[in-house]
Amino acid sequence: MTDDQGYGDLGTNQNPIIKTPNIDQLAQQSAQLTNFHVDPTCSPTRSSLLTGKHSLKAGVWHTVLGRYMLGPEHITLAETLQQNGYNTGIFGKWHLGDNYPYRPQD
């Protein structure tokens, strides 16, 4: 998942200026979410993608004042993959909680 990137910001979506060959190749080899509706800020959108829940059901509805913390009671895609034998990792921005028990390693 990239941050602050719109649908039209990829070569695979016919952007005539921006060149994204690696993402375009990945898109050709991947499943695509073509009817996924997002929130206007990154943390709620990320919580929805990771949990499969509407952001309000996941308890994440903004990026400030604690409204971005994804509680440990919510099962993420990474946890489900781990339970099924996959190794998972996180690179870059989490922004769903900075302290225990809201960090990705918790």
ROGULO-229186 format. One record per atom (N, C-alpha, C, O): atom name; x, y, z. Coordinates in steps of 0.05 Angstrom, whole numbers, plus 5000, padded with zeros to 4 digits. Layout:
# residues N
@atom: CA	xx: X	yy: Y	zz: Z $
...
END
This chain:
# residues 106
@atom: N	xx: 5017	yy: 4976	zz: 5000 $
@atom: CA	xx: 5000	yy: 5000	zz: 5000 $
@atom: C	xx: 5018	yy: 5025	zz: 5000 $
@atom: O	xx: 5036	yy: 5027	zz: 5017 $
@atom: N	xx: 5013	yy: 5042	zz: 4982 $
@atom: CA	xx: 5028	yy: 5067	zz: 4981 $
@atom: C	xx: 5013	yy: 5088	zz: 4996 $
@atom: O	xx: 4989	yy: 5086	zz: 5001 $
@atom: N	xx: 5026	yy: 5110	zz: 5003 $
@atom: CA	xx: 5014	yy: 5131	zz: 5018 $
@atom: C	xx: 5009	yy: 5156	zz: 5000 $
@atom: O	xx: 5027	yy: 5164	zz: 4986 $
@atom: N	xx: 4985	yy: 5166	zz: 5002 $
@atom: CA	xx: 4978	yy: 5191	zz: 4988 $
@atom: C	xx: 4981	yy: 5188	zz: 4958 $
@atom: O	xx: 4991	yy: 5206	zz: 4944 $
@atom: N	xx: 4974	yy: 5165	zz: 4947 $
@atom: CA	xx: 4975	yy: 5161	zz: 4918 $
@atom: C	xx: 4947	yy: 5155	zz: 4908 $
@atom: O	xx: 4934	yy: 5137	zz: 4918 $
@atom: N	xx: 4939	yy: 5171	zz: 4889 $
@atom: CA	xx: 4912	yy: 5168	zz: 4878 $
@atom: C	xx: 4911	yy: 5148	zz: 4855 $
@atom: O	xx: 4932	yy: 5140	zz: 4844 $
@atom: N	xx: 4887	yy: 5141	zz: 4847 $
@atom: CA	xx: 4882	yy: 5122	zz: 4826 $
@atom: C	xx: 4897	yy: 5130	zz: 4800 $
@atom: O	xx: 4908	yy: 5113	zz: 4786 $
@atom: N	xx: 4896	yy: 5155	zz: 4794 $
@atom: CA	xx: 4908	yy: 5165	zz: 4769 $
@atom: C	xx: 4938	yy: 5170	zz: 4770 $
@atom: O	xx: 4949	yy: 5179	zz: 4750 $
@atom: N	xx: 4950	yy: 5163	zz: 4792 $
@atom: CA	xx: 4979	yy: 5168	zz: 4795 $
@atom: C	xx: 4996	yy: 5144	zz: 4786 $
@atom: O	xx: 5020	yy: 5143	zz: 4794 $
@atom: N	xx: 4985	yy: 5126	zz: 4771 $
@atom: CA	xx: 5000	yy: 5102	zz: 4763 $
@atom: C	xx: 4999	yy: 5099	zz: 4732 $
@atom: O	xx: 4979	yy: 5105	zz: 4720 $
@atom: N	xx: 5021	yy: 5089	zz: 4721 $
@atom: CA	xx: 5022	yy: 5084	zz: 4693 $
@atom: C	xx: 5001	yy: 5063	zz: 4685 $
@atom: O	xx: 4988	yy: 5065	zz: 4664 $
@atom: N	xx: 4996	yy: 5043	zz: 4702 $
@atom: CA	xx: 4977	yy: 5022	zz: 4696 $
@atom: C	xx: 4948	yy: 5033	zz: 4694 $
@atom: O	xx: 4931	yy: 5020	zz: 4682 $
@atom: N	xx: 4944	yy: 5056	zz: 4705 $
@atom: CA	xx: 4917	yy: 5069	zz: 4703 $
@atom: C	xx: 4918	yy: 5092	zz: 4683 $
@atom: O	xx: 4902	yy: 5111	zz: 4685 $
@atom: N	xx: 4935	yy: 5089	zz: 4663 $
@atom: CA	xx: 4937	yy: 5107	zz: 4640 $
@atom: C	xx: 4947	yy: 5135	zz: 4646 $
@atom: O	xx: 4939	yy: 5154	zz: 4632 $
@atom: N	xx: 4963	yy: 5139	zz: 4667 $
@atom: CA	xx: 4975	yy: 5165	zz: 4671 $
@atom: C	xx: 4996	yy: 5170	zz: 4649 $
@atom: O	xx: 5014	yy: 5154	zz: 4646 $
@atom: N	xx: 4993	yy: 5192	zz: 4633 $
@atom: CA	xx: 5011	yy: 5196	zz: 4611 $
@atom: C	xx: 5038	yy: 5208	zz: 4618 $
@atom: O	xx: 5056	yy: 5210	zz: 4601 $
@atom: N	xx: 5041	yy: 5217	zz: 4643 $
@atom: CA	xx: 5066	yy: 5230	zz: 4651 $
@atom: C	xx: 5082	yy: 5213	zz: 4671 $
@atom: O	xx: 5106	yy: 5210	zz: 4667 $
@atom: N	xx: 5070	yy: 5203	zz: 4692 $
@atom: CA	xx: 5084	yy: 5189	zz: 4712 $
@atom: C	xx: 5091	yy: 5161	zz: 4703 $
@atom: O	xx: 5073	yy: 5146	zz: 4693 $
@atom: N	xx: 5116	yy: 5153	zz: 4705 $
@atom: CA	xx: 5125	yy: 5126	zz: 4697 $
@atom: C	xx: 5128	yy: 5109	zz: 4722 $
@atom: O	xx: 5144	yy: 5115	zz: 4740 $
@atom: N	xx: 5113	yy: 5087	zz: 4724 $
@atom: CA	xx: 5115	yy: 5069	zz: 4747 $
@atom: C	xx: 5117	yy: 5040	zz: 4737 $
@atom: O	xx: 5099	yy: 5024	zz: 4743 $
@atom: N	xx: 5139	yy: 5033	zz: 4723 $
@atom: CA	xx: 5141	yy: 5006	zz: 4711 $
@atom: C	xx: 5140	yy: 4983	zz: 4731 $
@atom: O	xx: 5128	yy: 4962	zz: 4726 $
@atom: N	xx: 5153	yy: 4986	zz: 4754 $
@atom: CA	xx: 5153	yy: 4965	zz: 4774 $
@atom: C	xx: 5125	yy: 4960	zz: 4786 $
@atom: O	xx: 5117	yy: 4938	zz: 4789 $
@atom: N	xx: 5112	yy: 4982	zz: 4793 $
@atom: CA	xx: 5085	yy: 4980	zz: 4804 $
@atom: C	xx: 5066	yy: 4969	zz: 4782 $
@atom: O	xx: 5048	yy: 4953	zz: 4788 $
@atom: N	xx: 5070	yy: 4978	zz: 4757 $
@atom: CA	xx: 5053	yy: 4968	zz: 4735 $
@atom: C	xx: 5056	yy: 4938	zz: 4732 $
@atom: O	xx: 5036	yy: 4924	zz: 4728 $
@atom: N	xx: 5081	yy: 4928	zz: 4734 $
@atom: CA	xx: 5085	yy: 4899	zz: 4731 $
@atom: C	xx: 5072	yy: 4884	zz: 4754 $
@atom: O	xx: 5060	yy: 4863	zz: 4750 $
@atom: N	xx: 5076	yy: 4895	zz: 4778 $
@atom: CA	xx: 5063	yy: 4882	zz: 4802 $
@atom: C	xx: 5033	yy: 4882	zz: 4798 $
@atom: O	xx: 5020	yy: 4862	zz: 4805 $
@atom: N	xx: 5021	yy: 4903	zz: 4789 $
@atom: CA	xx: 4992	yy: 4904	zz: 4784 $
@atom: C	xx: 4983	yy: 4883	zz: 4764 $
@atom: O	xx: 4961	yy: 4872	zz: 4768 $
@atom: N	xx: 4999	yy: 4878	zz: 4744 $
@atom: CA	xx: 4991	yy: 4858	zz: 4724 $
@atom: C	xx: 4991	yy: 4830	zz: 4735 $
@atom: O	xx: 4977	yy: 4812	zz: 4726 $
@atom: N	xx: 5007	yy: 4826	zz: 4756 $
@atom: CA	xx: 5010	yy: 4799	zz: 4768 $
@atom: C	xx: 4994	yy: 4796	zz: 4794 $
@atom: O	xx: 4995	yy: 4775	zz: 4807 $
@atom: N	xx: 4978	yy: 4816	zz: 4801 $
@atom: CA	xx: 4965	yy: 4816	zz: 4827 $
@atom: C	xx: 4934	yy: 4818	zz: 4825 $
@atom: O	xx: 4923	yy: 4825	zz: 4804 $
@atom: N	xx: 4921	yy: 4811	zz: 4847 $
@atom: CA	xx: 4893	yy: 4817	zz: 4850 $
@atom: C	xx: 4890	yy: 4847	zz: 4854 $
@atom: O	xx: 4907	yy: 4859	zz: 4867 $
@atom: N	xx: 4869	yy: 4859	zz: 4844 $
@atom: CA	xx: 4865	yy: 4887	zz: 4848 $
@atom: C	xx: 4838	yy: 4893	zz: 4861 $
@atom: O	xx: 4818	yy: 4880	zz: 4854 $
@atom: N	xx: 4838	yy: 4912	zz: 4879 $
@atom: CA	xx: 4813	yy: 4920	zz: 4892 $
@atom: C	xx: 4801	yy: 4943	zz: 4875 $
@atom: O	xx: 4812	yy: 4965	zz: 4875 $
@atom: N	xx: 4780	yy: 4936	zz: 4860 $
@atom: CA	xx: 4769	yy: 4956	zz: 4842 $
@atom: C	xx: 4744	yy: 4970	zz: 4853 $
@atom: O	xx: 4733	yy: 4988	zz: 4841 $
@atom: N	xx: 4735	yy: 4961	zz: 4876 $
@atom: CA	xx: 4711	yy: 4973	zz: 4889 $
@atom: C	xx: 4716	yy: 4976	zz: 4918 $
@atom: O	xx: 4700	yy: 4968	zz: 4935 $
@atom: N	xx: 4739	yy: 4988	zz: 4925 $
@atom: CA	xx: 4747	yy: 4993	zz: 4953 $
@atom: C	xx: 4746	yy: 5022	zz: 4958 $
@atom: O	xx: 4760	yy: 5038	zz: 4946 $
@atom: N	xx: 4729	yy: 5030	zz: 4977 $
@atom: CA	xx: 4724	yy: 5059	zz: 4983 $
@atom: C	xx: 4741	yy: 5066	zz: 5007 $
@atom: O	xx: 4741	yy: 5052	zz: 5027 $
@atom: N	xx: 4754	yy: 5089	zz: 5006 $
@atom: CA	xx: 4773	yy: 5097	zz: 5026 $
@atom: C	xx: 4763	yy: 5122	zz: 5041 $
@atom: O	xx: 4745	yy: 5136	zz: 5032 $
@atom: N	xx: 4776	yy: 5126	zz: 5064 $
@atom: CA	xx: 4771	yy: 5151	zz: 5080 $
@atom: C	xx: 4789	yy: 5173	zz: 5069 $
@atom: O	xx: 4807	yy: 5168	zz: 5054 $
@atom: N	xx: 4783	yy: 5198	zz: 5078 $
@atom: CA	xx: 4799	yy: 5220	zz: 5067 $
@atom: C	xx: 4827	yy: 5223	zz: 5080 $
@atom: O	xx: 4843	yy: 5239	zz: 5071 $
@atom: N	xx: 4833	yy: 5206	zz: 5100 $
@atom: CA	xx: 4860	yy: 5207	zz: 5111 $
@atom: C	xx: 4871	yy: 5178	zz: 5112 $
@atom: O	xx: 4857	yy: 5159	zz: 5110 $
@atom: N	xx: 4898	yy: 5176	zz: 5115 $
@atom: CA	xx: 4911	yy: 5151	zz: 5111 $
@atom: C	xx: 4906	yy: 5130	zz: 5133 $
@atom: O	xx: 4902	yy: 5106	zz: 5126 $
@atom: N	xx: 4905	yy: 5137	zz: 5158 $
@atom: CA	xx: 4902	yy: 5117	zz: 5180 $
@atom: C	xx: 4876	yy: 5102	zz: 5178 $
@atom: O	xx: 4876	yy: 5078	zz: 5180 $
@atom: N	xx: 4853	yy: 5116	zz: 5175 $
@atom: CA	xx: 4828	yy: 5101	zz: 5172 $
@atom: C	xx: 4828	yy: 5082	zz: 5148 $
@atom: O	xx: 4818	yy: 5059	zz: 5150 $
@atom: N	xx: 4839	yy: 5091	zz: 5126 $
@atom: CA	xx: 4840	yy: 5074	zz: 5102 $
@atom: C	xx: 4857	yy: 5049	zz: 5107 $
@atom: O	xx: 4850	yy: 5027	zz: 5100 $
@atom: N	xx: 4880	yy: 5054	zz: 5120 $
@atom: CA	xx: 4899	yy: 5032	zz: 5126 $
@atom: C	xx: 4885	yy: 5012	zz: 5145 $
@atom: O	xx: 4888	yy: 4988	zz: 5141 $
@atom: N	xx: 4871	yy: 5022	zz: 5165 $
@atom: CA	xx: 4857	yy: 5003	zz: 5184 $
@atom: C	xx: 4836	yy: 4986	zz: 5169 $
@atom: O	xx: 4833	yy: 4963	zz: 5176 $
@atom: N	xx: 4822	yy: 4998	zz: 5150 $
@atom: CA	xx: 4802	yy: 4983	zz: 5135 $
@atom: C	xx: 4815	yy: 4961	zz: 5118 $
@atom: O	xx: 4806	yy: 4939	zz: 5117 $
@atom: N	xx: 4837	yy: 4968	zz: 5105 $
@atom: CA	xx: 4850	yy: 4949	zz: 5088 $
@atom: C	xx: 4862	yy: 4926	zz: 5104 $
@atom: O	xx: 4861	yy: 4903	zz: 5096 $
@atom: N	xx: 4873	yy: 4932	zz: 5127 $
@atom: CA	xx: 4886	yy: 4912	zz: 5144 $
@atom: C	xx: 4867	yy: 4894	zz: 5159 $
@atom: O	xx: 4874	yy: 4871	zz: 5165 $
@atom: N	xx: 4843	yy: 4904	zz: 5165 $
@atom: CA	xx: 4824	yy: 4889	zz: 5181 $
@atom: C	xx: 4800	yy: 4878	zz: 5166 $
@atom: O	xx: 4787	yy: 4859	zz: 5174 $
@atom: N	xx: 4795	yy: 4890	zz: 5143 $
@atom: CA	xx: 4771	yy: 4883	zz: 5128 $
@atom: C	xx: 4745	yy: 4896	zz: 5139 $
@atom: O	xx: 4723	yy: 4888	zz: 5131 $
@atom: N	xx: 4749	yy: 4914	zz: 5158 $
@atom: CA	xx: 4726	yy: 4928	zz: 5171 $
@atom: C	xx: 4724	yy: 4957	zz: 5162 $
@atom: O	xx: 4744	yy: 4969	zz: 5153 $
@atom: N	xx: 4700	yy: 4968	zz: 5164 $
@atom: CA	xx: 4698	yy: 4997	zz: 5160 $
@atom: C	xx: 4715	yy: 5010	zz: 5182 $
@atom: O	xx: 4717	yy: 5000	zz: 5204 $
@atom: N	xx: 4728	yy: 5032	zz: 5175 $
@atom: CA	xx: 4746	yy: 5045	zz: 5194 $
@atom: C	xx: 4733	yy: 5051	zz: 5221 $
@atom: O	xx: 4746	yy: 5049	zz: 5242 $
@atom: N	xx: 4708	yy: 5059	zz: 5222 $
@atom: CA	xx: 4694	yy: 5065	zz: 5247 $
@atom: C	xx: 4691	yy: 5039	zz: 5264 $
@atom: O	xx: 4693	yy: 5041	zz: 5288 $
@atom: N	xx: 4687	yy: 5017	zz: 5251 $
@atom: CA	xx: 4685	yy: 4991	zz: 5265 $
@atom: C	xx: 4712	yy: 4983	zz: 5276 $
@atom: O	xx: 4714	yy: 4970	zz: 5297 $
@atom: N	xx: 4733	yy: 4992	zz: 5263 $
@atom: CA	xx: 4761	yy: 4986	zz: 5272 $
@atom: C	xx: 4770	yy: 5007	zz: 5292 $
@atom: O	xx: 4791	yy: 5004	zz: 5304 $
@atom: N	xx: 4754	yy: 5028	zz: 5297 $
@atom: CA	xx: 4761	yy: 5048	zz: 5317 $
@atom: C	xx: 4781	yy: 5069	zz: 5308 $
@atom: O	xx: 4793	yy: 5082	zz: 5324 $
@atom: N	xx: 4785	yy: 5071	zz: 5282 $
@atom: CA	xx: 4805	yy: 5090	zz: 5271 $
@atom: C	xx: 4790	yy: 5109	zz: 5253 $
@atom: O	xx: 4779	yy: 5101	zz: 5232 $
@atom: N	xx: 4790	yy: 5134	zz: 5260 $
@atom: CA	xx: 4775	yy: 5153	zz: 5244 $
@atom: C	xx: 4789	yy: 5179	zz: 5238 $
@atom: O	xx: 4777	yy: 5198	zz: 5227 $
@atom: N	xx: 4815	yy: 5181	zz: 5245 $
@atom: CA	xx: 4830	yy: 5205	zz: 5238 $
@atom: C	xx: 4860	yy: 5198	zz: 5241 $
@atom: O	xx: 4867	yy: 5175	zz: 5245 $
@atom: N	xx: 4877	yy: 5219	zz: 5240 $
@atom: CA	xx: 4906	yy: 5214	zz: 5242 $
@atom: C	xx: 4918	yy: 5229	zz: 5266 $
@atom: O	xx: 4942	yy: 5230	zz: 5269 $
@atom: N	xx: 4901	yy: 5241	zz: 5283 $
@atom: CA	xx: 4911	yy: 5257	zz: 5306 $
@atom: C	xx: 4896	yy: 5250	zz: 5332 $
@atom: O	xx: 4874	yy: 5238	zz: 5331 $
@atom: N	xx: 4907	yy: 5258	zz: 5354 $
@atom: CA	xx: 4895	yy: 5257	zz: 5380 $
@atom: C	xx: 4884	yy: 5230	zz: 5388 $
@atom: O	xx: 4863	yy: 5227	zz: 5400 $
@atom: N	xx: 4900	yy: 5209	zz: 5382 $
@atom: CA	xx: 4892	yy: 5182	zz: 5389 $
@atom: C	xx: 4871	yy: 5169	zz: 5372 $
@atom: O	xx: 4863	yy: 5147	zz: 5377 $
@atom: N	xx: 4861	yy: 5183	zz: 5352 $
@atom: CA	xx: 4840	yy: 5172	zz: 5336 $
@atom: C	xx: 4850	yy: 5155	zz: 5313 $
@atom: O	xx: 4836	yy: 5147	zz: 5295 $
@atom: N	xx: 4876	yy: 5149	zz: 5315 $
@atom: CA	xx: 4889	yy: 5132	zz: 5294 $
@atom: C	xx: 4898	yy: 5105	zz: 5305 $
@atom: O	xx: 4911	yy: 5091	zz: 5290 $
@atom: N	xx: 4892	yy: 5099	zz: 5330 $
@atom: CA	xx: 4902	yy: 5074	zz: 5342 $
@atom: C	xx: 4884	yy: 5050	zz: 5337 $
@atom: O	xx: 4861	yy: 5050	zz: 5344 $
@atom: N	xx: 4896	yy: 5030	zz: 5324 $
@atom: CA	xx: 4882	yy: 5005	zz: 5319 $
@atom: C	xx: 4886	yy: 4987	zz: 5342 $
@atom: O	xx: 4908	yy: 4977	zz: 5347 $
@atom: N	xx: 4864	yy: 4981	zz: 5357 $
@atom: CA	xx: 4866	yy: 4965	zz: 5381 $
@atom: C	xx: 4873	yy: 4936	zz: 5376 $
@atom: O	xx: 4869	yy: 4926	zz: 5354 $
@atom: N	xx: 4886	yy: 4923	zz: 5395 $
@atom: CA	xx: 4895	yy: 4895	zz: 5392 $
@atom: C	xx: 4872	yy: 4875	zz: 5389 $
@atom: O	xx: 4878	yy: 4852	zz: 5381 $
@atom: N	xx: 4848	yy: 4883	zz: 5394 $
@atom: CA	xx: 4825	yy: 4864	zz: 5390 $
@atom: C	xx: 4818	yy: 4860	zz: 5361 $
@atom: O	xx: 4803	yy: 4842	zz: 5354 $
@atom: N	xx: 4829	yy: 4877	zz: 5344 $
@atom: CA	xx: 4824	yy: 4875	zz: 5315 $
@atom: C	xx: 4845	yy: 4857	zz: 5302 $
@atom: O	xx: 4869	yy: 4863	zz: 5304 $
@atom: N	xx: 4836	yy: 4836	zz: 5288 $
@atom: CA	xx: 4854	yy: 4818	zz: 5275 $
@atom: C	xx: 4861	yy: 4830	zz: 5247 $
@atom: O	xx: 4844	yy: 4837	zz: 5232 $
@atom: N	xx: 4887	yy: 4831	zz: 5242 $
@atom: CA	xx: 4896	yy: 4842	zz: 5217 $
@atom: C	xx: 4902	yy: 4820	zz: 5196 $
@atom: O	xx: 4904	yy: 4797	zz: 5203 $
@atom: N	xx: 4904	yy: 4829	zz: 5172 $
@atom: CA	xx: 4911	yy: 4810	zz: 5150 $
@atom: C	xx: 4938	yy: 4796	zz: 5156 $
@atom: O	xx: 4941	yy: 4772	zz: 5151 $
@atom: N	xx: 4957	yy: 4811	zz: 5167 $
@atom: CA	xx: 4983	yy: 4799	zz: 5173 $
@atom: C	xx: 4980	yy: 4777	zz: 5194 $
@atom: O	xx: 4993	yy: 4756	zz: 5191 $
@atom: N	xx: 4964	yy: 4781	zz: 5214 $
@atom: CA	xx: 4960	yy: 4760	zz: 5234 $
@atom: C	xx: 4947	yy: 4735	zz: 5222 $
@atom: O	xx: 4954	yy: 4713	zz: 5228 $
@atom: N	xx: 4927	yy: 4739	zz: 5205 $
@atom: CA	xx: 4914	yy: 4717	zz: 5191 $
@atom: C	xx: 4934	yy: 4702	zz: 5174 $
@atom: O	xx: 4934	yy: 4677	zz: 5173 $
@atom: N	xx: 4951	yy: 4717	zz: 5159 $
@atom: CA	xx: 4971	yy: 4704	zz: 5143 $
@atom: C	xx: 4991	yy: 4688	zz: 5160 $
@atom: O	xx: 4998	yy: 4666	zz: 5152 $
@atom: N	xx: 4999	yy: 4700	zz: 5182 $
@atom: CA	xx: 5018	yy: 4686	zz: 5200 $
@atom: C	xx: 5006	yy: 4660	zz: 5211 $
@atom: O	xx: 5020	yy: 4639	zz: 5212 $
@atom: N	xx: 4980	yy: 4660	zz: 5218 $
@atom: CA	xx: 4967	yy: 4636	zz: 5228 $
@atom: C	xx: 4965	yy: 4615	zz: 5207 $
@atom: O	xx: 4960	yy: 4591	zz: 5213 $
@atom: N	xx: 4969	yy: 4622	zz: 5182 $
@atom: CA	xx: 4968	yy: 4603	zz: 5160 $
@atom: C	xx: 4995	yy: 4597	zz: 5147 $
@atom: O	xx: 4997	yy: 4589	zz: 5124 $
@atom: N	xx: 5016	yy: 4602	zz: 5163 $
@atom: CA	xx: 5043	yy: 4594	zz: 5155 $
@atom: C	xx: 5059	yy: 4615	zz: 5139 $
@atom: O	xx: 5081	yy: 4608	zz: 5131 $
@atom: N	xx: 5049	yy: 4639	zz: 5135 $
@atom: CA	xx: 5064	yy: 4659	zz: 5120 $
@atom: C	xx: 5082	yy: 4675	zz: 5139 $
@atom: O	xx: 5076	yy: 4679	zz: 5162 $
@atom: N	xx: 5105	yy: 4684	zz: 5128 $
@atom: CA	xx: 5121	yy: 4703	zz: 5142 $
@atom: C	xx: 5113	yy: 4731	zz: 5133 $
@atom: O	xx: 5108	yy: 4735	zz: 5109 $
@atom: N	xx: 5110	yy: 4749	zz: 5151 $
@atom: CA	xx: 5101	yy: 4776	zz: 5144 $
@atom: C	xx: 5122	yy: 4797	zz: 5153 $
@atom: O	xx: 5139	yy: 4791	zz: 5170 $
@atom: N	xx: 5120	yy: 4821	zz: 5142 $
@atom: CA	xx: 5138	yy: 4842	zz: 5150 $
@atom: C	xx: 5125	yy: 4869	zz: 5145 $
@atom: O	xx: 5105	yy: 4871	zz: 5130 $
@atom: N	xx: 5135	yy: 4889	zz: 5158 $
@atom: CA	xx: 5125	yy: 4916	zz: 5153 $
@atom: C	xx: 5149	yy: 4934	zz: 5146 $
@atom: O	xx: 5170	yy: 4933	zz: 5159 $
@atom: N	xx: 5145	yy: 4951	zz: 5126 $
@atom: CA	xx: 5165	yy: 4969	zz: 5117 $
@atom: C	xx: 5152	yy: 4997	zz: 5114 $
@atom: O	xx: 5131	yy: 4999	zz: 5100 $
@atom: N	xx: 5163	yy: 5017	zz: 5126 $
@atom: CA	xx: 5152	yy: 5044	zz: 5122 $
@atom: C	xx: 5132	yy: 5051	zz: 5144 $
@atom: O	xx: 5136	yy: 5045	zz: 5168 $
@atom: N	xx: 5111	yy: 5064	zz: 5136 $
@atom: CA	xx: 5092	yy: 5077	zz: 5154 $
@atom: C	xx: 5071	yy: 5057	zz: 5165 $
@atom: O	xx: 5058	yy: 5043	zz: 5150 $
@atom: N	xx: 5068	yy: 5057	zz: 5191 $
@atom: CA	xx: 5047	yy: 5042	zz: 5205 $
@atom: C	xx: 5025	yy: 5061	zz: 5212 $
@atom: O	xx: 5002	yy: 5058	zz: 5203 $
@atom: N	xx: 5030	yy: 5082	zz: 5228 $
@atom: CA	xx: 5012	yy: 5103	zz: 5236 $
@atom: C	xx: 4984	yy: 5093	zz: 5245 $
@atom: O	xx: 4964	yy: 5104	zz: 5239 $
@atom: N	xx: 4985	yy: 5070	zz: 5261 $
@atom: CA	xx: 4961	yy: 5060	zz: 5273 $
@atom: C	xx: 4966	yy: 5056	zz: 5303 $
@atom: O	xx: 4951	yy: 5040	zz: 5316 $
@atom: N	xx: 4985	yy: 5070	zz: 5314 $
@atom: CA	xx: 4992	yy: 5069	zz: 5343 $
@atom: C	xx: 5022	yy: 5067	zz: 5347 $
@atom: O	xx: 5035	yy: 5051	zz: 5333 $
@atom: N	xx: 5032	yy: 5083	zz: 5366 $
@atom: CA	xx: 5061	yy: 5085	zz: 5370 $
@atom: C	xx: 5071	yy: 5071	zz: 5395 $
@atom: O	xx: 5095	yy: 5065	zz: 5398 $
@atom: N	xx: 5053	yy: 5065	zz: 5414 $
@atom: CA	xx: 5060	yy: 5053	zz: 5439 $
@atom: C	xx: 5045	yy: 5027	zz: 5444 $
@atom: O	xx: 5024	yy: 5022	zz: 5431 $
@atom: N	xx: 5056	yy: 5010	zz: 5462 $
@atom: CA	xx: 5043	yy: 4985	zz: 5469 $
@atom: C	xx: 5014	yy: 4991	zz: 5477 $
@atom: O	xx: 5010	yy: 5010	zz: 5492 $
@atom: N	xx: 4995	yy: 4975	zz: 5469 $
@atom: CA	xx: 4995	yy: 4951	zz: 5452 $
@atom: C	xx: 4987	yy: 4957	zz: 5423 $
@atom: O	xx: 4976	yy: 4940	zz: 5410 $
@atom: N	xx: 4993	yy: 4981	zz: 5414 $
@atom: CA	xx: 4984	yy: 4989	zz: 5387 $
@atom: C	xx: 5004	yy: 4987	zz: 5365 $
@atom: O	xx: 4998	yy: 4993	zz: 5342 $
@atom: N	xx: 5029	yy: 4980	zz: 5372 $
@atom: CA	xx: 5050	yy: 4978	zz: 5352 $
@atom: C	xx: 5046	yy: 4952	zz: 5336 $
@atom: O	xx: 5034	yy: 4933	zz: 5346 $
@atom: N	xx: 5057	yy: 4950	zz: 5312 $
@atom: CA	xx: 5053	yy: 4926	zz: 5296 $
@atom: C	xx: 5065	yy: 4901	zz: 5309 $
@atom: O	xx: 5055	yy: 4879	zz: 5305 $
@atom: N	xx: 5087	yy: 4904	zz: 5323 $
@atom: CA	xx: 5100	yy: 4881	zz: 5336 $
@atom: C	xx: 5084	yy: 4871	zz: 5360 $
@atom: O	xx: 5090	yy: 4849	zz: 5370 $
@atom: N	xx: 5065	yy: 4886	zz: 5369 $
@atom: CA	xx: 5049	yy: 4877	zz: 5392 $
@atom: C	xx: 5026	yy: 4859	zz: 5384 $
@atom: O	xx: 5010	yy: 4850	zz: 5400 $
END
